[in-house]
Amino acid sequence: MKAMRNEAGNPEMRRILTPAELHPAPVAPEAPRGMEQQLQAWAFVVRASVEVIQALTDEIGERERALERWLRSPRPDPAAIGTMVLQIRARRLEIERIIGALPTLEGVEQTN
């Protein structure tokens, strides 16, 4: 392998870059205090919404299992099955409403 030479004909020394020099960390401007508070409020709302959605999803799962049992029973009750289907549908619509009402991060950024 041939060594690289500079203009004077001397072997060229290459400096080995550190990982930080190869991939410098992005430098973000310091967020104003108001922005930080808005981000914290946004995160709180999102976390709370996720918890509610998880509870509704668990409830849907329980109702679906009950519905399956009723459908497999020797004499299924059509009224009870209809009620259960409507309750499952209502929970799904509630999940969609919560998701639709979630504040976006872009909305938080635009208020500053």
PyMOL commands that set and color helices and strands:
alter all, ss='L'
color gray80, all
select helices_A, chain A and resi 19-22+33-72+78-101+105-110
alter helices_A, ss='H'
color red, helices_A
deselect
rebuild
show_as cartoon
